[in-house]
C-alpha cells in the first residue's frame, strides 16, 4: 500500500544528500520504524538531560542549558550518523513534511514517518520519566508568551534553514554536524530553549523536569515551528535555484 515512488532529489546524479536515505527502495515500514526508534532515543536524551540538570544545577540556568544542549546535540548527531543512511535521519516531522512539500517524498512515506516520529517521541518521554522516577507533567496552563512563541518560530526557521541547505550539499556528512552545531547555539540563545521539533514538543507533554510542557504550550509551539519551517523554505528558495548543489 505504502510504496515509495521515485522522487526528485536536490543532489546531483549518483549522490545522496543529507537527510535522504541511501536506498529509498527499502520497505517503508522498516524506514518508519527507524525514525520511531531514533526519535525515541532523541527524546530520552532531551528529557533525561533536563531532569539531570534540574536535579544537579537547579540554580545555574546557564550551566543547565549547556548540559541540555550538549546532551541533545550529541545524541542527535550520533543518531543521524548511525541510522540516517537507512531512513534519512529526520527524527523531526518538520524535515519530513518539508520534503513532502518539495515533492521529494511520497505521501505514504511521509505519513508513516511522522506517525513513527510522534509515537516514538511519546514513548521516549514516558520511558525517560519512568527511568528517573519523575512524575510526568500533563497539567493545563496558559498559552506561552509572544516572546516564547516567536522564539520557537525563529529556532525552527534556523534549524530548517540548516537542514534544507545541507540537503543541497553533495557531502552527506555535513548534515548531522551542522544540525548539532545549530542546536547547541539555539538552545542557549533562545528563551524557549529551541524545541524546534513537533515530535519532541508533543512528547514534552509527558516529560518531567526542565523540558516538560503543558498541552496548550506544546500545541502553540508546534504551530510556531510549522510557521518557522515555511520561513526556512522561503529562505531556501531565494538562496538556491531549483537544481543548485553545494559541492563543498
C-alpha angles and dihedrals in degrees: 000000000000103000118163110234124206108283129192112251130200095233125091120262112292095018130105111213124209117288094024124105120245093233117027089183091073111110108282092224089059091051092046089050090054089051090052093049093046093049091048092054091045092053091047087057091046096048096036094051090047092052092045092050092048090052101043106030105020094147097044107075096178093049090048091050091050092051092050094043095051093045095049096042092046093048093047095048091049093048094048092049092046100042106015096093088062102045106005092260098254102145084171127085091215091067093046093046093048091053090051091050088050089051091243096120133040123247095243093051091046093053094048093046093051093045089050092049095049095045092044091050093051092049090049092053093048092047093049093049090048093050092053095040090234123147115249118243114233101145122130121239141156124303116271120268119267088251093058092044090052090045091059091047091053094043092051092044090052094046094048092046087058093045096048092044093051089049086065091058123097089217109083092196094065093077104062096048095041090053092047091051092049093049094053090053096041096048089056097037102048125069092222089054092237109274087171092166124088093207091054092041094053090044088055087071086072095039131104130210128027097340098051115121134190117241093252093051091045094053092046090051091051090055090049091049093052089051089050090052091056090049090053092048089054091050090049092049092053094043097048135038116231094267101030116138126190109220099188 
